[in-house]
């Protein structure tokens, strides 16, 4: 699928319901998701890979990876309304892919079971811990504990603890790109009609698997 077509297909997906401020639900837009997924494909390849999408929202990242050739994607999402949206979105793009999906309705915690088969690649846009301190930690620790060759994380550009957690699990880090993330006025406490915040897309990899020259350790 060509890059332009990927962005179009992802933008057609039913959006994240974004009803829980406690879960810090901010949707990854189609253009950003497409750009990021294409970067992941260029760096690590998606054809034939097994994907884990944590905090999947409306499924945009896992679905995008399958559209670019991943054979299987496990999507884990805590919000029941979002899980229904994921199922709808999978059905809506079913004619465009040959891969398989597993959707799990679950809040990631220390009791979350490991996947039966380790993923090749983890992708995630976790909560950033703005509303609830350390809200992202269980998801990050679960991601790094699954034995994936690489973990791709979208997080606040101000966050530095993600690298420290990755290091504990034997991963090194490099920044793929930094951009502005749109924050629409989703919740009642938002006073601005539209705002943005700086985010960074990280690639966490095993030692010796650096792909970028200007990595940040």
LUMLUM-622450 format. One record per residue: x, y, z of N, C-alpha, C in turn; residue in three letters. Coordinates in steps of 0.001 Angstrom, whole numbers, padded with zeros to 6 digits, always signed. Layout:
BEGIN
XYZXYZXYZala
...
//
This chain:
BEGIN
+000845-001194+000000+000000+000000+000000+000880+001243+000000unk
+000591+002157-000892+001376+003374-000991+001132+004286+000214unk
+002146+005107+000563+002015+005982+001729+000758+006848+001711unk
+000448+007439+000551-000737+008286+000462-001995+007480+000754unk
-002058+006266+000222-003236+005426+000435-003353+005004+001896unk
-002210+004757+002559-002250+004389+003969-002855+005514+004795unk
-002422+006737+004571-002960+007869+005316-004458+008024+005084unk
-004901+007810+003845-006321+007913+003518-007125+006852+004270unk
-006634+005610+004237-007357+004519+004891-007410+004722+006405unk
-006325+005168+006997-006314+005368+008442-007216+006534+008847unk
-007298+007544+008000-008156+008691+008300-009640+008348+008188unk
-009954+007261+007489-011338+006822+007350-011832+006053+008575unk
-010923+005609+009432-011317+004800+010577-012223+005577+011518unk
-013129+004867+012170-013958+005494+013195-013048+006000+014303unk
-013207+007244+014738-012259+007811+015705-012408+007210+017095unk
-011369+007410+017868-011367+007020+019274-012495+007765+019991unk
-013305+007079+020816-014394+007778+021511-013908+008808+022519unk
-012707+008622+023100-012117+009607+024020-013115+010079+025077unk
-013572+009165+025905-014560+009533+026917-013996+009492+028334unk
-012788+008980+028522-012238+008832+029868-011018+009710+030049unk
-011156+010788+030819-010017+011643+031094-009004+010920+031962unk
-009485+009988+032819-008583+009241+033685-007605+008394+032882unk
-008046+007886+031737-007183+007061+030891-006333+007897+029942unk
-006486+009225+030016-005711+010137+029168-005799+009720+027699unk
-007016+009696+027196-007252+009219+025840-007132+010369+024841unk
-006033+010372+024117-005826+011340+023050-005516+010570+021778unk
-006348+010751+020769-006250+009946+019558-005046+010344+018707unk
-004387+009329+018131-003323+009555+017155-003975+009752+015795unk
-003807+010922+015197-004490+011228+013942-003905+010435+012784unk
-004708+010311+011731-004343+009475+010604-003035+009856+009934unk
-002804+011151+009719-001577+011584+009041-000338+011265+009875unk
-000416+011558+011178+000720+011267+012053+000942+009765+012161unk
-000140+009009+012340-000015+007556+012434+000609+006980+011178unk
+000180+007452+010021+000715+006969+008756+002205+007286+008632unk
+002581+008514+008961+003985+008919+008869+004851+008063+009792unk
+004372+007842+011015+005117+007060+012005+005230+005595+011581unk
+004124+005015+011145+004139+003611+010741+005051+003393+009543unk
+005056+004353+008604+005962+004226+007458+007420+004308+007905unk
+007699+005123+008928+009055+005175+009470+009433+003845+010116unk
+008492+003248+010841+008733+001940+011449+009004+000897+010374unk
+008222+000951+009289+008397-000010+008200+009775+000139+007567unk
+010212+001372+007384+011510+001613+006764+012662+001163+007669unk
+012498+001326+008979+013561+000982+009912+013600-000513+010239unk
+012453-001112+010422+012403-002478+010947+011624-003464+010089unk
+010969-002975+009036+010193-003865+008190+008951-004377+008917unk
+007838-004414+008232+006592-004914+008815+006113-006192+008143unk
+006605-006475+006965+006145-007645+006218+006438-008928+006998unk
+005381-009679+007286+005526-010950+007982+005735-010850+009477unk
+005658-009645+010056+005939-009439+011479+004691-009612+012344unk
+004948-009902+013618+003901-009954+014642+003987-008676+015464unk
+002843-007998+015630+002798-006674+016246+002012-006726+017553unk
+002477-005977+018539+001716-005738+019759+001449-004244+019848unk
+000169-003864+019901-000255-002474+020019-000884-002302+021395unk
-000193-001577+022287-000661-001397+023664-001376-000061+023821unk
-002519-000091+024542-003337+001106+024639-003818+001488+023266unk
-004433+000518+022586-004655+000597+021139-005631+001673+020704unk
-006461+002204+021614-007407+003245+021217-008391+002729+020189unk
-008431+003353+019028-009324+002874+017962-008640+001864+017050unk
-007411+001467+017417-006709+000432+016667-005850+000940+015533unk
-005675+002251+015433-005053+002834+014250-003630+002344+014007unk
-002839+002158+015063-001447+001752+014872-001345+000289+014455unk
-002037-000584+015183-002011-002005+014831-002593-002262+013457unk
-003691-001589+013146-004315-001738+011827-003369-001244+010739unk
-002720-000112+010967-001787+000417+009985-000634-000538+009721unk
-000143-001185+010775+000954-002145+010603+000511-003339+009765unk
-000697-003817+009982-001202-004945+009196-001422-004530+007746unk
-001893-003317+007533-002071-002840+006164-000755-002788+005402unk
+000368-002656+006128+001677-002632+005490+002386-003984+005540unk
+001625-005042+005868+002193-006368+005703+002391-007218+006930unk
+002139-006686+008131+002263-007515+009330+001258-008670+009256unk
+001670-009850+009733+000794-011021+009621-000146-011159+010807unk
+000189-010516+011929-000649-010637+013116-000459-009416+014003unk
-001552-008939+014572-001479-007821+015510-002362-008114+016714unk
-001773-008018+017896-002530-008094+019144-002753-006677+019637unk
-004014-006309+019810-004371-004965+020256-004966-005071+021659unk
-004354-004391+022625-004830-004413+024009-005321-003016+024379unk
-006570-002937+024827-007205-001657+025134-008091-001814+026363unk
-008012-000826+027286-008741-000904+028551-010181-000424+028454unk
-010488+000420+027492-011805+001047+027399-012745+000212+026536unk
-013887-000184+027115-014835-001052+026405-015375-000375+025145unk
-015650+000921+025224-016167+001643+024058-015131+001658+022941unk
-013867+001839+023297-012808+001837+022298-012646+000461+021666unk
-012807-000588+022466-012706-001955+021934-013771-002183+020861unk
-014976-001691+021095-016025-001817+020086-015642-001080+018809unk
-015011+000079+018960-014569+000839+017794-013485+000064+017040unk
-012563-000541+017775-011519-001359+017137-012143-002445+016274unk
-013111-003162+016828-013750-004249+016084-014425-003717+014823unk
-015084-002577+014942-015723-001969+013778-014689-001594+012725unk
-013576-001025+013167-012545-000592+012224-011869-001772+011534unk
-011667-002843+012252-011081-004035+011628-011989-004550+010519unk
-013275-004575+010801-014228-005034+009787-014248-004094+008585unk
-014111-002813+008836-014233-001838+007749-013076-001914+006767unk
-011903-002392+007207-010748-002444+006309-010377-003886+005968unk
-011259-004823+006269-010933-006240+006106-010559-006618+004676unk
-011094-005920+003693-010794-006250+002296-009384-005838+001893unk
-008716-005055+002745-007405-004525+002386-006243-005308+002999unk
-006499-006308+003837-005396-006979+004512-005585-008491+004536unk
-004450-009173+004756-004475-010629+004846-004044-011104+006231unk
-003663-010195+007115-003199-010555+008445-004334-010865+009402unk
-003963-011284+010619-004933-011638+011649-004838-010670+012824unk
-005961-010522+013534-006015-009648+014697-006476-010425+015925unk
-005939-010063+017057-006462-010469+018358-006696-009203+019152unk
-007911-009009+019636-008255-007814+020398-008534-008225+021836unk
-007823-007616+022771-007988-007937+024191-008472-006695+024946unk
-009600-006858+025650-010132-005782+026484-009552-005960+027878unk
-008545-005145+028198-007831-005350+029451-007021-004114+029815unk
-006986-003798+031097-006095-002774+031612-004754-003436+031899unk
-003711-002975+031251-002397-003591+031431-001911-003347+032857unk
-001490-004437+033510-001004-004360+034886+000040-005441+035097unk
+000481-005598+036329+001487-006615+036648+000935-008023+036495unk
-000389-008161+036423-000990-009487+036275-001345-009821+034831unk
-001106-008914+033914-001423-009164+032508-000558-010297+031969unk
-001194-011270+031349-000480-012431+030832+000377-012053+029627unk
+001535-012714+029535+002378-012532+028364+001709-013113+027132unk
+002092-012635+025964+001558-013179+024728+002077-014597+024520unk
+001278-015432+023872+001706-016805+023602+002933-016835+022714unk
+002985-015947+021734+004159-015800+020885+004708-014388+021048unk
+005996-014248+021334+006557-012910+021506+006372-012076+020240unk
+006043-010807+020397+005907-009942+019212+007276-009599+018635unk
+007296-009320+017356+008523-008812+016738+008689-007331+017021unk
+007554-006618+017017+007558-005164+017184+006415-004755+018109unk
+006703-003878+019053+005670-003261+019894+005505-001818+019445unk
+004258-001367+019301+003966+000035+019016+003007+000540+020077unk
+003201+001764+020521+002322+002260+021578+002386+003777+021716unk
+001225+004342+022010+001077+005732+022415+000418+005679+023790unk
+001213+005496+024848+000634+005275+026179+000140+006567+026807unk
-000614+006473+027907-000919+007689+028670+000398+008296+029154unk
+000441+009601+029236+001703+010264+029558+001859+010581+031041unk
+000872+010229+031848+000980+010470+033277+000679+011889+033695unk
-000073+012624+032866-000429+013998+033209-001523+014019+034264unk
-002567+013215+034073-003675+013163+035019-003360+012260+036209unk
-002690+011156+035926-002329+010194+036974-000845+009901+036863unk
-000092+010262+037881+001353+010066+037846+001701+008603+037624unk
+002692+008355+036771+003215+007020+036494+002190+006111+035811unk
+001169+006709+035198+000138+005904+034540+000703+005094+033381unk
+001783+005582+032803+002366+004878+031663+003269+003718+032061unk
+003693+003652+033309+004705+002682+033721+004286+001226+033498unk
+003064+000797+033906+002704-000602+033675+002767-000998+032203unk
+002337-000103+031317+002357-000409+029893+003774-000467+029352unk
+004614+000455+029799+005994+000451+029343+006720-000804+029825unk
+006538-001143+031083+007202-002326+031616+006713-003594+030927unk
+005418-003652+030650+004892-004815+029934+005481-004884+028532unk
+005554-003749+027855+006097-003712+026492+007527-004231+026452unk
+008353-003761+027389+009760-004135+027379+009999-005550+027897unk
+008997-006132+028539+009156-007484+029083+008748-008586+028110unk
+008232-008220+026935+007677-009225+026028+008699-009855+025076unk
+009920-009391+025114+010967-009998+024296+010996-009549+022857unk
+010325-008450+022544+010313-007944+021166+011697-007444+020776unk
+012007-007554+019493+013277-007042+019017+013348-005542+019082unk
+012198-004888+018934+012168-003425+018927+010840-002941+019489unk
+010887-001810+020197+009696-001193+020785+009642+000258+020323unk
+008551+000626+019664+008369+002003+019187+007343+002695+020086unk
+007719+003847+020631+006883+004545+021609+006721+006011+021216unk
+005482+006486+021186+005185+007910+021054+004920+008445+022452unk
+005661+009466+022851+005517+009992+024208+005816+011481+024198unk
+005481+012142+025282+005793+013551+025420+007288+013778+025224unk
+007627+014829+024494+009038+015145+024271+009743+015516+025570unk
+008976+015851+026596+009562+016228+027882+009884+015018+028751unk
+009408+013849+028363+009589+012652+029189+010997+012086+029020unk
+011646+011803+030137+012976+011209+030103+013011+009848+030798unk
+011965+009540+031543+011958+008285+032293+011796+007063+031401unk
+011268+007262+030189+011035+006114+029295+012364+005434+028970unk
+013398+006229+028725+014710+005659+028421+015257+004878+029610unk
+015023+005375+030819+015516+004693+032013+014843+003337+032194unk
+013540+003296+031938+012820+002021+032047+013316+001047+030989unk
+013483+001534+029771+013970+000675+028692+015340+000097+029020unk
+016196+000917+029600+017544+000480+029945+017516-000682+030938unk
+016554-000669+031847+016437-001747+032828+016147-003090+032169unk
+015544-003051+030990+015195-004279+030270+016177-004580+029131unk
+017287-003861+029098+018322-004149+028122+018146-003508+026770unk
+017316-002443+026692+017094-001758+025422+017876-000453+025377unk
+018333-000101+024197+018928+001196+023941+017929+002037+023154unk
+018159+003354+023092+017146+004237+022510+017719+005124+021426unk
+016858+005473+020494+017158+006481+019489+015864+007176+019112unk
+015949+008473+018891+014772+009260+018537+014559+009197+017034unk
+013379+008773+016623+013066+008678+015196+012712+010061+014654unk
+011793+010749+015334+011483+012129+014970+010706+012786+016095unk
+010643+014098+016043+009859+014879+016996+008887+015747+016215unk
+007665+015899+016732+006650+016659+016012+005656+017243+017004unk
+004674+017964+016476+003613+018521+017306+002397+017604+017258unk
+001825+017352+018415+000660+016479+018558-000543+017356+018863unk
-001555+017267+018019-002748+018100+018220-003581+017583+019380unk
-004025+018522+020219-004887+018200+021350-006217+018908+021162unk
-007186+018266+020533-008499+018906+020376-009180+019041+021732unk
-010122+019973+021873-010802+020195+023160-011779+019065+023472unk
-011223+017910+023838-012036+016711+024026-012784+016723+025346unk
-012133+017212+026399-012689+017106+027738-013112+018465+028285unk
-013946+018436+029314-014529+019665+029843-013479+020616+030414unk
-012364+020062+030933-011372+020939+031547-010515+021662+030517unk
-010654+021326+029245-009904+022019+028205-010535+023392+027945unk
-009719+024420+027986-010229+025768+027786-009901+026306+026396unk
-008870+025772+025753-008511+026214+024420-009254+025393+023372unk
-009648+026045+022288-010344+025334+021218-009430+024310+020550unk
-008146+024626+020494-007200+023706+019882-005822+023998+020454unk
-005075+022961+020790-003735+023136+021324-002837+022047+020767unk
-001545+022226+020935-000586+021215+020512+000443+021018+021608unk
+001114+019883+021568+002215+019602+022474+003280+018843+021713unk
+004519+019020+022097+005614+018350+021416+005707+016898+021857unk
+005828+016008+020877+005982+014588+021161+007204+014049+020428unk
+007707+012955+020932+008852+012300+020309+008505+010842+020063unk
+008869+010348+018896+008699+008939+018572+010034+008247+018760unk
+010065+007336+019716+011290+006635+020091+011342+005250+019452unk
+012544+004823+019148+012819+003437+018764+013752+002848+019816unk
+013253+001838+020537+014055+001150+021540+014470-000199+020964unk
+015755-000458+021004+016286-001618+020295+017324-002340+021141unk
+017659-003542+020725+018693-004307+021399+020074-003739+021047unk
+021069-003912+021930+022418-003419+021637+022926-003935+020289unk
+023508-003039+019515+024040-003407+018219+023064-003259+017075unk
+021839-002815+017361+020828-002703+016318+020435-001253+016063unk
+021360-000346+016258+021095+001071+015989+020865+001268+014492unk
+019824+002036+014144+019511+002288+012741+019693+003757+012347unk
+019780+004648+013327+019873+006069+013034+021212+006617+013517unk
+021715+007617+012847+023014+008165+013185+022972+009130+014356unk
+021847+009832+014505+021739+010854+015536+020892+010370+016699unk
+021149+009126+017136+020364+008591+018254+020686+009313+019548unk
+019704+009284+020450+019872+009913+021755+019855+008809+022798unk
+020940+008624+023485+021045+007558+024475+020642+008073+025844unk
//
